[in-house]
Structures are given as C-alpha cells and as structure tokens.
Amino acid sequence: MNTKSSTRAKAYSCEVCGSSFTSKQYLAIHVRTHTGEKPYSCEVCVSSFISKQYLAIHMRTHTGEKPYSCEVCGSSFAQKLHMLQHMRTHTGEKPYSCEVCSSSFTRKHDLLIHIRTHTGEKPFSCEVCGSSFSQKITMLRHMLTHTKEKPYACEVCSSSFKQKISMLRHVKTHTEGKPYCEICGASFTSKHYLAIHIRKHTGEKPYACEVCGSSFTSNQDLVIHIRTHTGEKPYSCEVCGSPFKRKQSLVIHMRTHTGEKPYSCAECDSSFTQKQHLLQHMYTHTNEKPYSCEVCGSSFTSKHYLVIHMRTHTGEKPYSCEVCGSSFTRKHDLTIHMRTHTGEKPYLCEVCGSYFTRKQNMLRHMQTHTSEKP
C-alpha cells in the first residue's frame, strides 16, 4: 500500500539522473539543472535562475525583505529554510548524523562536508599550485595567497582587506577616530594598545614567565598568567561569590545576573554579552570562516572552535571528571557531565516547574507547552 502510494506520488522521472518528482512542473525545473537553462533573470543585477521561486527569493537580497522571523529571539530571514535551520540553535536539534562517528549536524550541507574528513575527499583544487580542499570557501581564501588580492575596499580611504569582516572593522575607525591596525582593521583607544595588538601579527612576545617559560605580548597578560601558578583570583562576584583572575572576566560574568547585552548586531538585532561573541556572530552574515583546519580543511568562525575541532584529529580530551574519570574535549561538556553526579538541574520551565540539566533540553520541553496539538 505504501509502495504504491509512493510510486503514484512521484510519477515523473528525470531521464538523465533518475530523480523522480510529484509533478511535471517540478520535473521541468529539475531538468534545467542538467541543461543549464535559467529563464528567470533579475532586473537589478542580471543574475538568472532555473525557477520563478528562486528569483523571488533572490530579489529579497535587493529589497532587504526578511519575512520569516524566529519566535524565540526575533532574528529574521529571507528564506523559510534558513529560519528553520536557525531554530535548531535554540532547540539543539541536529537531525543529520554521521554513520561513521555519530557526529550530528543542524544542516545536511555541514554533514556532507564533515563526511570528507573520513573519506579524505577534497574536491576543490587551486589552479595555481594544485593544493586541494574539502570546501570551496577554503579554496577561495587560499587563492588570495597567490593573487595577493584584497577584494574588500574601504570607500572612505581605499584601504583594502582580504576579509569582509576586517573591512567592516576598519570602516568604524573613520566614524570613531581611533587608531587602527592596517593588517586586520581592528581599532583601539590608544596607540599603546595598537602596538600590543600588532605583536599578534608579528608573533613578538617580549614578556616571559619565569616559572614555566610561557611568553606574552603584554606585561598585563603576563601578570594575569602568573595567577595560574599562584591560584590568585582577586576579583569576586558580589552576587554569587564566583572568583576571577581578570577584572574583565568579572564584568562579563556580572551580565549573567543583570541580563545586560551591550553588543548589538546591526544586521539582525541579536545582542551579546561580549564583543568577541558579536564579532563571531557577524560571520554568520558575511559567511566568513577565517580559521581553517590544516588536516581536513574544515573552517570556523573563531580560533577557539578550531582548537576544539583539532581534538577530533588528535584525540585529546583535556577535561577529566574527578568522580568517574570520564574525559571530554570541551570544558562545557565536562560541566554538563558533572550534573549527572551532583544532580544539579539549573534550567527551570516557568510553565510547569520542571527542571533540566541542559538549556537545550528545557527549550525543547517548552515546545510541548507552546506547540499546537491536534
């Protein structure tokens, strides 16, 4: 019965690749992926598309229309698919799983890229030196090393940058009047801080720890590092008593009590407790992932995520449970694991009073209250 229904449901088949469709119209659109025909053209930028629907979606890049909104955080999207994918960041749902290592992903595209870490496939090749990459964006970023091209130019002073996010950072120096880094566009309140920042590019670390030999770009970083040896945490939270090595860490921590999120995204109105989190978020709009894995070519929006990813290759699990000996690649995973021993469930459902060990489990549970039931 189900087989017959399935056959009737997709009665139109492609003679080229065998894909089947529910209507003759969908088959006609699909065939254009083989013929290259794109009969629907944009009057603004002359881009062309295989269907009228794709053209309509594309037009939103010109009009700025984003008709699909997230009910949780208010972020808006041009496509319904992108909104549904975004919702998984709230629910924690990862429906696409790897059959080799069980890693799971929110998007099918991310799973396909991940599979290449197992197969070793690198379908994107550099025409200059022959280097191959698992992702097209990584290959395009690599090509800039040959051309020295800096495609993102500042309209005010014509300074150019390899990455869009660097150019956007630089543009602020014109409106804010701050000294800026000519390499990455980052701006600073004084030339002193700019000089310290430049050392990140040059690799210079003139301040060394006498205990372990670690070196740092500034004396302040060295002083803070010394506290890892002495155990000193001079800054304490007046609300919950949590101690910190850095004053800035305390300031950021206090926002978990006040709910303050002073860094706002100009694109989607999302806000963040830390400037670094905002910068990482901006990559979701520019589609940039500047930190690449040299082993498999996977790329990431932050160096932190790259470091964590590298542990999937090295097998390193630096965070161990003192109770049962289980080890983890991320400190966050260890924190969640510890709740299995302590019984702590810090996330409360305000509707029915149920408690959960993970925020994503609580959010998924909340849907049982808000979702319509037949």
Secondary structure as a PSIPRED ss2 file (coil, helix, strand):
# PSIPRED VFORMAT (PSIPRED V4.0)

   1 M C   1.000  0.000  0.000
   2 N H   0.000  1.000  0.000
   3 T H   0.000  1.000  0.000
   4 K H   0.000  1.000  0.000
   5 S H   0.000  1.000  0.000
   6 S H   0.000  1.000  0.000
   7 T H   0.000  1.000  0.000
   8 R H   0.000  1.000  0.000
   9 A H   0.000  1.000  0.000
  10 K C   1.000  0.000  0.000
  11 A C   1.000  0.000  0.000
  12 Y E   0.000  0.000  1.000
  13 S E   0.000  0.000  1.000
  14 C C   1.000  0.000  0.000
  15 E C   1.000  0.000  0.000
  16 V C   1.000  0.000  0.000
  17 C C   1.000  0.000  0.000
  18 G C   1.000  0.000  0.000
  19 S C   1.000  0.000  0.000
  20 S E   0.000  0.000  1.000
  21 F E   0.000  0.000  1.000
  22 T C   1.000  0.000  0.000
  23 S C   1.000  0.000  0.000
  24 K H   0.000  1.000  0.000
  25 Q H   0.000  1.000  0.000
  26 Y H   0.000  1.000  0.000
  27 L H   0.000  1.000  0.000
  28 A H   0.000  1.000  0.000
  29 I H   0.000  1.000  0.000
  30 H H   0.000  1.000  0.000
  31 V H   0.000  1.000  0.000
  32 R H   0.000  1.000  0.000
  33 T H   0.000  1.000  0.000
  34 H H   0.000  1.000  0.000
  35 T H   0.000  1.000  0.000
  36 G C   1.000  0.000  0.000
  37 E C   1.000  0.000  0.000
  38 K C   1.000  0.000  0.000
  39 P C   1.000  0.000  0.000
  40 Y E   0.000  0.000  1.000
  41 S E   0.000  0.000  1.000
  42 C C   1.000  0.000  0.000
  43 E C   1.000  0.000  0.000
  44 V C   1.000  0.000  0.000
  45 C C   1.000  0.000  0.000
  46 V C   1.000  0.000  0.000
  47 S C   1.000  0.000  0.000
  48 S E   0.000  0.000  1.000
  49 F E   0.000  0.000  1.000
  50 I C   1.000  0.000  0.000
  51 S C   1.000  0.000  0.000
  52 K H   0.000  1.000  0.000
  53 Q H   0.000  1.000  0.000
  54 Y H   0.000  1.000  0.000
  55 L H   0.000  1.000  0.000
  56 A H   0.000  1.000  0.000
  57 I H   0.000  1.000  0.000
  58 H H   0.000  1.000  0.000
  59 M H   0.000  1.000  0.000
  60 R H   0.000  1.000  0.000
  61 T H   0.000  1.000  0.000
  62 H H   0.000  1.000  0.000
  63 T H   0.000  1.000  0.000
  64 G C   1.000  0.000  0.000
  65 E C   1.000  0.000  0.000
  66 K C   1.000  0.000  0.000
  67 P C   1.000  0.000  0.000
  68 Y E   0.000  0.000  1.000
  69 S E   0.000  0.000  1.000
  70 C C   1.000  0.000  0.000
  71 E C   1.000  0.000  0.000
  72 V C   1.000  0.000  0.000
  73 C C   1.000  0.000  0.000
  74 G C   1.000  0.000  0.000
  75 S C   1.000  0.000  0.000
  76 S E   0.000  0.000  1.000
  77 F E   0.000  0.000  1.000
  78 A C   1.000  0.000  0.000
  79 Q C   1.000  0.000  0.000
  80 K H   0.000  1.000  0.000
  81 L H   0.000  1.000  0.000
  82 H H   0.000  1.000  0.000
  83 M H   0.000  1.000  0.000
  84 L H   0.000  1.000  0.000
  85 Q H   0.000  1.000  0.000
  86 H H   0.000  1.000  0.000
  87 M H   0.000  1.000  0.000
  88 R H   0.000  1.000  0.000
  89 T H   0.000  1.000  0.000
  90 H H   0.000  1.000  0.000
  91 T H   0.000  1.000  0.000
  92 G C   1.000  0.000  0.000
  93 E C   1.000  0.000  0.000
  94 K C   1.000  0.000  0.000
  95 P C   1.000  0.000  0.000
  96 Y E   0.000  0.000  1.000
  97 S E   0.000  0.000  1.000
  98 C C   1.000  0.000  0.000
  99 E C   1.000  0.000  0.000
 100 V C   1.000  0.000  0.000
 101 C C   1.000  0.000  0.000
 102 S C   1.000  0.000  0.000
 103 S C   1.000  0.000  0.000
 104 S E   0.000  0.000  1.000
 105 F E   0.000  0.000  1.000
 106 T C   1.000  0.000  0.000
 107 R C   1.000  0.000  0.000
 108 K H   0.000  1.000  0.000
 109 H H   0.000  1.000  0.000
 110 D H   0.000  1.000  0.000
 111 L H   0.000  1.000  0.000
 112 L H   0.000  1.000  0.000
 113 I H   0.000  1.000  0.000
 114 H H   0.000  1.000  0.000
 115 I H   0.000  1.000  0.000
 116 R H   0.000  1.000  0.000
 117 T H   0.000  1.000  0.000
 118 H H   0.000  1.000  0.000
 119 T H   0.000  1.000  0.000
 120 G C   1.000  0.000  0.000
 121 E C   1.000  0.000  0.000
 122 K C   1.000  0.000  0.000
 123 P C   1.000  0.000  0.000
 124 F E   0.000  0.000  1.000
 125 S E   0.000  0.000  1.000
 126 C C   1.000  0.000  0.000
 127 E C   1.000  0.000  0.000
 128 V C   1.000  0.000  0.000
 129 C C   1.000  0.000  0.000
 130 G C   1.000  0.000  0.000
 131 S C   1.000  0.000  0.000
 132 S E   0.000  0.000  1.000
 133 F E   0.000  0.000  1.000
 134 S C   1.000  0.000  0.000
 135 Q C   1.000  0.000  0.000
 136 K H   0.000  1.000  0.000
 137 I H   0.000  1.000  0.000
 138 T H   0.000  1.000  0.000
 139 M H   0.000  1.000  0.000
 140 L H   0.000  1.000  0.000
 141 R H   0.000  1.000  0.000
 142 H H   0.000  1.000  0.000
 143 M H   0.000  1.000  0.000
 144 L H   0.000  1.000  0.000
 145 T H   0.000  1.000  0.000
 146 H H   0.000  1.000  0.000
 147 T H   0.000  1.000  0.000
 148 K C   1.000  0.000  0.000
 149 E C   1.000  0.000  0.000
 150 K C   1.000  0.000  0.000
 151 P C   1.000  0.000  0.000
 152 Y E   0.000  0.000  1.000
 153 A E   0.000  0.000  1.000
 154 C C   1.000  0.000  0.000
 155 E C   1.000  0.000  0.000
 156 V C   1.000  0.000  0.000
 157 C C   1.000  0.000  0.000
 158 S C   1.000  0.000  0.000
 159 S C   1.000  0.000  0.000
 160 S E   0.000  0.000  1.000
 161 F E   0.000  0.000  1.000
 162 K C   1.000  0.000  0.000
 163 Q C   1.000  0.000  0.000
 164 K H   0.000  1.000  0.000
 165 I H   0.000  1.000  0.000
 166 S H   0.000  1.000  0.000
 167 M H   0.000  1.000  0.000
 168 L H   0.000  1.000  0.000
 169 R H   0.000  1.000  0.000
 170 H H   0.000  1.000  0.000
 171 V H   0.000  1.000  0.000
 172 K H   0.000  1.000  0.000
 173 T H   0.000  1.000  0.000
 174 H H   0.000  1.000  0.000
 175 T H   0.000  1.000  0.000
 176 E H   0.000  1.000  0.000
 177 G C   1.000  0.000  0.000
 178 K C   1.000  0.000  0.000
 179 P C   1.000  0.000  0.000
 180 Y E   0.000  0.000  1.000
 181 C C   1.000  0.000  0.000
 182 E C   1.000  0.000  0.000
 183 I C   1.000  0.000  0.000
 184 C C   1.000  0.000  0.000
 185 G C   1.000  0.000  0.000
 186 A C   1.000  0.000  0.000
 187 S E   0.000  0.000  1.000
 188 F C   1.000  0.000  0.000
 189 T C   1.000  0.000  0.000
 190 S C   1.000  0.000  0.000
 191 K H   0.000  1.000  0.000
 192 H H   0.000  1.000  0.000
 193 Y H   0.000  1.000  0.000
 194 L H   0.000  1.000  0.000
 195 A H   0.000  1.000  0.000
 196 I H   0.000  1.000  0.000
 197 H H   0.000  1.000  0.000
 198 I H   0.000  1.000  0.000
 199 R H   0.000  1.000  0.000
 200 K H   0.000  1.000  0.000
 201 H H   0.000  1.000  0.000
 202 T H   0.000  1.000  0.000
 203 G C   1.000  0.000  0.000
 204 E C   1.000  0.000  0.000
 205 K C   1.000  0.000  0.000
 206 P C   1.000  0.000  0.000
 207 Y E   0.000  0.000  1.000
 208 A E   0.000  0.000  1.000
 209 C C   1.000  0.000  0.000
 210 E C   1.000  0.000  0.000
 211 V C   1.000  0.000  0.000
 212 C C   1.000  0.000  0.000
 213 G C   1.000  0.000  0.000
 214 S C   1.000  0.000  0.000
 215 S E   0.000  0.000  1.000
 216 F E   0.000  0.000  1.000
 217 T C   1.000  0.000  0.000
 218 S C   1.000  0.000  0.000
 219 N H   0.000  1.000  0.000
 220 Q H   0.000  1.000  0.000
 221 D H   0.000  1.000  0.000
 222 L H   0.000  1.000  0.000
 223 V H   0.000  1.000  0.000
 224 I H   0.000  1.000  0.000
 225 H H   0.000  1.000  0.000
 226 I H   0.000  1.000  0.000
 227 R H   0.000  1.000  0.000
 228 T H   0.000  1.000  0.000
 229 H H   0.000  1.000  0.000
 230 T H   0.000  1.000  0.000
 231 G C   1.000  0.000  0.000
 232 E C   1.000  0.000  0.000
 233 K C   1.000  0.000  0.000
 234 P C   1.000  0.000  0.000
 235 Y E   0.000  0.000  1.000
 236 S E   0.000  0.000  1.000
 237 C C   1.000  0.000  0.000
 238 E C   1.000  0.000  0.000
 239 V C   1.000  0.000  0.000
 240 C C   1.000  0.000  0.000
 241 G C   1.000  0.000  0.000
 242 S C   1.000  0.000  0.000
 243 P E   0.000  0.000  1.000
 244 F E   0.000  0.000  1.000
 245 K C   1.000  0.000  0.000
 246 R C   1.000  0.000  0.000
 247 K H   0.000  1.000  0.000
 248 Q H   0.000  1.000  0.000
 249 S H   0.000  1.000  0.000
 250 L H   0.000  1.000  0.000
 251 V H   0.000  1.000  0.000
 252 I H   0.000  1.000  0.000
 253 H H   0.000  1.000  0.000
 254 M H   0.000  1.000  0.000
 255 R H   0.000  1.000  0.000
 256 T H   0.000  1.000  0.000
 257 H H   0.000  1.000  0.000
 258 T H   0.000  1.000  0.000
 259 G C   1.000  0.000  0.000
 260 E C   1.000  0.000  0.000
 261 K C   1.000  0.000  0.000
 262 P C   1.000  0.000  0.000
 263 Y E   0.000  0.000  1.000
 264 S E   0.000  0.000  1.000
 265 C C   1.000  0.000  0.000
 266 A C   1.000  0.000  0.000
 267 E C   1.000  0.000  0.000
 268 C C   1.000  0.000  0.000
 269 D C   1.000  0.000  0.000
 270 S C   1.000  0.000  0.000
 271 S E   0.000  0.000  1.000
 272 F E   0.000  0.000  1.000
 273 T C   1.000  0.000  0.000
 274 Q C   1.000  0.000  0.000
 275 K H   0.000  1.000  0.000
 276 Q H   0.000  1.000  0.000
 277 H H   0.000  1.000  0.000
 278 L H   0.000  1.000  0.000
 279 L H   0.000  1.000  0.000
 280 Q H   0.000  1.000  0.000
 281 H H   0.000  1.000  0.000
 282 M H   0.000  1.000  0.000
 283 Y H   0.000  1.000  0.000
 284 T H   0.000  1.000  0.000
 285 H H   0.000  1.000  0.000
 286 T H   0.000  1.000  0.000
 287 N C   1.000  0.000  0.000
 288 E C   1.000  0.000  0.000
 289 K C   1.000  0.000  0.000
 290 P C   1.000  0.000  0.000
 291 Y E   0.000  0.000  1.000
 292 S E   0.000  0.000  1.000
 293 C C   1.000  0.000  0.000
 294 E C   1.000  0.000  0.000
 295 V C   1.000  0.000  0.000
 296 C C   1.000  0.000  0.000
 297 G C   1.000  0.000  0.000
 298 S C   1.000  0.000  0.000
 299 S E   0.000  0.000  1.000
 300 F E   0.000  0.000  1.000
 301 T C   1.000  0.000  0.000
 302 S C   1.000  0.000  0.000
 303 K H   0.000  1.000  0.000
 304 H H   0.000  1.000  0.000
 305 Y H   0.000  1.000  0.000
 306 L H   0.000  1.000  0.000
 307 V H   0.000  1.000  0.000
 308 I H   0.000  1.000  0.000
 309 H H   0.000  1.000  0.000
 310 M H   0.000  1.000  0.000
 311 R H   0.000  1.000  0.000
 312 T H   0.000  1.000  0.000
 313 H H   0.000  1.000  0.000
 314 T H   0.000  1.000  0.000
 315 G C   1.000  0.000  0.000
 316 E C   1.000  0.000  0.000
 317 K C   1.000  0.000  0.000
 318 P C   1.000  0.000  0.000
 319 Y E   0.000  0.000  1.000
 320 S E   0.000  0.000  1.000
 321 C C   1.000  0.000  0.000
 322 E C   1.000  0.000  0.000
 323 V C   1.000  0.000  0.000
 324 C C   1.000  0.000  0.000
 325 G C   1.000  0.000  0.000
 326 S C   1.000  0.000  0.000
 327 S E   0.000  0.000  1.000
 328 F E   0.000  0.000  1.000
 329 T C   1.000  0.000  0.000
 330 R C   1.000  0.000  0.000
 331 K H   0.000  1.000  0.000
 332 H H   0.000  1.000  0.000
 333 D H   0.000  1.000  0.000
 334 L H   0.000  1.000  0.000
 335 T H   0.000  1.000  0.000
 336 I H   0.000  1.000  0.000
 337 H H   0.000  1.000  0.000
 338 M H   0.000  1.000  0.000
 339 R H   0.000  1.000  0.000
 340 T H   0.000  1.000  0.000
 341 H H   0.000  1.000  0.000
 342 T H   0.000  1.000  0.000
 343 G C   1.000  0.000  0.000
 344 E C   1.000  0.000  0.000
 345 K C   1.000  0.000  0.000
 346 P C   1.000  0.000  0.000
 347 Y E   0.000  0.000  1.000
 348 L E   0.000  0.000  1.000
 349 C C   1.000  0.000  0.000
 350 E C   1.000  0.000  0.000
 351 V C   1.000  0.000  0.000
 352 C C   1.000  0.000  0.000
 353 G C   1.000  0.000  0.000
 354 S C   1.000  0.000  0.000
 355 Y E   0.000  0.000  1.000
 356 F E   0.000  0.000  1.000
 357 T C   1.000  0.000  0.000
 358 R C   1.000  0.000  0.000
 359 K H   0.000  1.000  0.000
 360 Q H   0.000  1.000  0.000
 361 N H   0.000  1.000  0.000
 362 M H   0.000  1.000  0.000
 363 L H   0.000  1.000  0.000
 364 R H   0.000  1.000  0.000
 365 H H   0.000  1.000  0.000
 366 M H   0.000  1.000  0.000
 367 Q H   0.000  1.000  0.000
 368 T H   0.000  1.000  0.000
 369 H H   0.000  1.000  0.000
 370 T H   0.000  1.000  0.000
 371 S C   1.000  0.000  0.000
 372 E C   1.000  0.000  0.000
 373 K C   1.000  0.000  0.000
 374 P C   1.000  0.000  0.000
